[in-house]
Amino acid sequence: MNNVLEVDRLAIRFGEVEVLTNLGFQVAKGSSLAVIGPNGAGKTVLFRALIGSVPSEGTIRWAPDVRIGYVPQKLDLDRDVPITGTDFLRARSTTTRGADPDIPRMLDLVGISKEASKNSIGILSGGQFQRLLIAFALLGNSSVLLLDEPTAGVDGPGQKRLNELVHHLQAKQGLSVLFISHELSVVYQYATNVLCLGSGHAYVGPPRKILTPDRLSEIYGGGVDYHIHDH
């Protein structure tokens, strides 16, 4: 497969509620796909279907050699638990058959110092904790990274640094990245393609082609204000 992921006629239902229907798209190896849309459009549900945690119909075909790292929007973890960042990663390495020597390398990759990793996760800043979650997802030599609103709850400068980090990791590690975002300027800057979900429709293609005022108005049901900055 030249693609890391191929989805065809995907449908997800909860009882009588149809969340997604007849959805199809592809993700090329080494590319990045942004998933956008209003709340309730099925973005997080799509990610959960892709990792097999919710039932679906249709075809989800990952490349045979794929190893997936997933960073959820909300982690069911009490940050008052008295464990350090290193302990948190060590727990992950036991499930991926990784080795403790991988942990310092992951911390270095995401920009967490050795001193900070010895702190309880409860006193890490929002940005540091998100970096820790990315390191957690990368342990086990992940080749695909799924990020559900990775900058949520992080201040403006921290969001910029996180977005730059993911872009850097993608290039350095040869990752394929799928990420959910509400920041359209970020999508425009970093995504190879964008998948728009909402109003019973789905559109996929390059940001310059997909992110038009008319289409965004259709997807979001109203005017969407954002500015494009060429770099």
C-alpha positions as CSV (number, residue, x, y, z in Angstrom):
1,M,0.0,0.0,0.0
2,N,1.2,3.5,-0.9
3,N,-1.4,4.7,1.6
4,V,-1.1,4.3,5.3
5,L,-4.9,4.2,5.6
6,E,-7.8,3.6,3.3
7,V,-11.4,4.1,4.4
8,D,-14.3,3.1,2.2
9,R,-18.1,3.4,2.8
10,L,-17.6,3.8,6.6
11,A,-20.7,4.0,8.7
12,I,-21.0,4.4,12.5
13,R,-24.3,4.1,14.3
14,F,-25.3,4.2,17.9
15,G,-28.8,2.7,18.1
16,E,-30.9,4.7,15.7
17,V,-28.5,7.6,15.6
18,E,-26.3,7.6,12.5
19,V,-23.1,9.5,13.2
20,L,-21.3,8.9,10.0
21,T,-22.4,7.4,6.7
22,N,-20.7,6.4,3.5
23,L,-17.5,8.0,4.4
24,G,-14.4,7.4,2.3
25,F,-10.9,8.9,2.3
26,Q,-7.2,7.9,2.0
27,V,-4.1,9.0,3.9
28,A,-0.8,8.7,2.1
29,K,2.3,7.6,4.0
30,G,4.1,10.5,5.5
31,S,1.3,13.0,5.0
32,S,-1.0,14.7,7.5
33,L,-4.8,14.8,7.5
34,A,-6.7,17.4,9.5
35,V,-10.3,16.5,10.5
36,I,-12.5,19.5,11.1
37,G,-16.2,20.2,11.7
38,P,-18.6,21.5,14.3
39,N,-19.2,19.8,17.6
40,G,-21.2,16.6,17.2
41,A,-20.0,16.0,13.6
42,G,-18.4,12.7,14.6
43,K,-14.7,13.7,14.6
44,T,-13.7,11.9,17.8
45,V,-16.0,9.0,17.0
46,L,-14.2,8.6,13.7
47,F,-10.8,8.4,15.5
48,R,-12.2,5.8,17.9
49,A,-13.5,3.7,15.0
50,L,-10.1,3.9,13.3
51,I,-8.4,2.4,16.3
52,G,-11.1,-0.2,16.7
53,S,-12.6,1.0,20.0
54,V,-16.2,1.6,18.5
55,P,-18.0,-0.7,16.1
56,S,-18.4,0.4,12.5
57,E,-19.5,-0.8,9.1
58,G,-17.6,-0.5,5.8
59,T,-13.8,-0.8,5.4
60,I,-10.9,0.5,7.5
61,R,-7.7,-0.7,6.0
62,W,-4.4,0.2,7.6
63,A,-1.1,-0.6,5.9
64,P,0.3,-4.0,7.3
65,D,3.3,-2.4,9.1
66,V,1.4,0.4,10.8
67,R,1.9,1.1,14.5
68,I,-0.6,3.6,15.9
69,G,0.0,6.1,18.7
70,Y,-3.2,7.9,19.9
71,V,-3.5,11.0,22.0
72,P,-7.2,11.4,23.1
73,Q,-8.8,14.8,23.7
74,K,-9.6,13.9,27.3
75,L,-7.5,11.3,29.2
76,D,-9.3,9.5,32.0
77,L,-6.4,10.1,34.4
78,D,-6.4,11.8,37.8
79,R,-3.4,14.1,37.6
80,D,-3.3,14.1,41.4
81,V,-2.0,10.5,41.2
82,P,1.6,10.7,42.6
83,I,3.5,9.4,39.6
84,T,6.2,11.2,37.7
85,G,6.4,11.7,34.0
86,T,9.0,9.0,33.7
87,D,6.9,6.6,35.7
88,F,4.0,7.4,33.3
89,L,6.1,6.5,30.3
90,R,7.6,3.4,31.9
91,A,4.0,2.0,32.4
92,R,3.5,2.5,28.6
93,S,6.8,0.8,27.7
94,T,5.8,-2.3,29.5
95,T,2.8,-2.7,27.2
96,T,4.7,-2.0,24.0
97,R,7.6,-4.3,24.9
98,G,9.8,-1.3,24.7
99,A,12.8,-0.7,26.8
100,D,13.5,1.9,29.5
101,P,16.3,3.4,27.4
102,D,13.7,4.5,24.9
103,I,12.2,6.8,27.5
104,P,15.0,9.4,27.6
105,R,15.0,9.5,23.8
106,M,11.3,10.1,23.7
107,L,11.5,12.8,26.3
108,D,14.2,14.5,24.3
109,L,12.2,14.2,21.1
110,V,9.2,16.0,22.6
111,G,11.3,18.6,24.5
112,I,10.8,17.6,28.1
113,S,13.9,17.9,30.3
114,K,15.1,15.1,32.5
115,E,14.4,17.3,35.5
116,A,10.8,18.0,34.5
117,S,10.2,14.3,33.8
118,K,11.0,13.6,37.5
119,N,8.1,15.9,38.6
120,S,4.6,14.6,39.4
121,I,2.4,14.8,36.4
122,G,0.0,16.9,38.5
123,I,2.4,19.9,38.5
124,L,3.3,19.8,34.8
125,S,1.9,22.7,32.7
126,G,-0.8,22.0,30.2
127,G,1.8,22.1,27.4
128,Q,4.2,19.9,29.2
129,F,1.5,17.3,29.9
130,Q,0.5,17.3,26.2
131,R,4.1,16.7,25.2
132,L,4.2,13.8,27.7
133,L,1.1,12.3,26.1
134,I,2.8,12.6,22.6
135,A,5.9,10.8,24.0
136,F,3.5,8.2,25.5
137,A,1.9,7.7,22.1
138,L,5.3,7.4,20.3
139,L,6.7,4.7,22.5
140,G,6.8,1.5,20.6
141,N,8.0,3.1,17.4
142,S,4.6,4.4,16.3
143,S,4.5,5.2,12.6
144,V,1.1,6.9,12.7
145,L,0.0,9.6,15.2
146,L,-3.7,10.3,15.9
147,L,-4.2,13.6,17.8
148,D,-7.6,14.7,19.0
149,E,-7.4,18.4,19.6
150,P,-3.8,18.2,21.0
151,T,-3.7,21.9,21.9
152,A,-6.9,22.1,23.9
153,G,-6.4,23.7,27.3
154,V,-3.0,25.0,26.3
155,D,-2.2,28.8,26.2
156,G,-1.5,30.6,22.9
157,P,2.3,30.4,22.9
158,G,2.1,26.8,24.1
159,Q,-0.3,25.9,21.2
160,K,2.1,27.3,18.7
161,R,5.0,25.3,20.1
162,L,3.0,22.1,20.2
163,N,2.0,22.5,16.5
164,E,5.6,23.1,15.6
165,L,6.6,20.1,17.6
166,V,4.2,17.8,15.8
167,H,5.3,19.1,12.4
168,H,9.0,18.6,13.4
169,L,8.3,15.0,14.7
170,Q,6.5,14.2,11.5
171,A,9.5,15.2,9.4
172,K,12.1,13.7,11.7
173,Q,10.4,10.4,12.4
174,G,8.6,10.0,9.0
175,L,5.3,9.9,10.7
176,S,1.8,10.0,9.2
177,V,-0.4,12.3,11.2
178,L,-4.1,12.6,11.6
179,F,-5.3,15.4,13.8
180,I,-8.6,17.0,14.9
181,S,-8.5,20.8,15.2
182,H,-10.8,23.8,15.4
183,E,-8.0,26.1,14.4
184,L,-8.4,26.5,10.7
185,S,-5.3,28.6,10.2
186,V,-3.3,25.7,11.8
187,V,-5.0,23.2,9.5
188,Y,-4.2,25.4,6.5
189,Q,-0.5,25.6,7.5
190,Y,0.2,22.0,8.5
191,A,-2.2,19.7,6.8
192,T,-1.5,17.9,3.5
193,N,-5.3,17.3,3.2
194,V,-8.3,18.2,5.2
195,L,-11.5,16.2,5.9
196,C,-14.5,18.3,6.6
197,L,-17.4,16.7,8.5
198,G,-20.8,18.2,9.2
199,S,-24.4,18.8,8.0
200,G,-24.5,15.3,6.7
201,H,-21.7,15.9,4.2
202,A,-18.0,15.1,4.0
203,Y,-15.4,16.8,1.9
204,V,-11.7,15.9,1.6
205,G,-8.9,17.5,-0.3
206,P,-6.0,20.0,0.0
207,P,-6.8,22.9,2.3
208,R,-6.6,25.5,-0.5
209,K,-9.3,23.7,-2.3
210,I,-11.5,22.6,0.6
211,L,-11.3,25.6,3.0
212,T,-13.5,28.0,1.0
213,P,-16.0,30.4,2.6
214,D,-19.0,28.8,1.0
215,R,-18.0,25.3,2.0
216,L,-17.1,26.3,5.6
217,S,-20.5,28.1,5.8
218,E,-22.2,24.9,4.7
219,I,-20.3,22.7,7.1
220,Y,-20.6,24.9,10.1
221,G,-24.0,26.3,9.3
222,G,-22.9,30.0,9.4
223,G,-20.1,32.4,8.8
224,V,-16.6,31.3,9.8
225,D,-14.0,33.9,10.5
226,Y,-10.4,32.9,10.0
227,H,-7.3,34.4,8.4
228,I,-4.8,32.6,6.2
229,H,-1.2,33.5,6.6
230,D,1.2,32.4,3.8
231,H,4.6,31.3,5.0
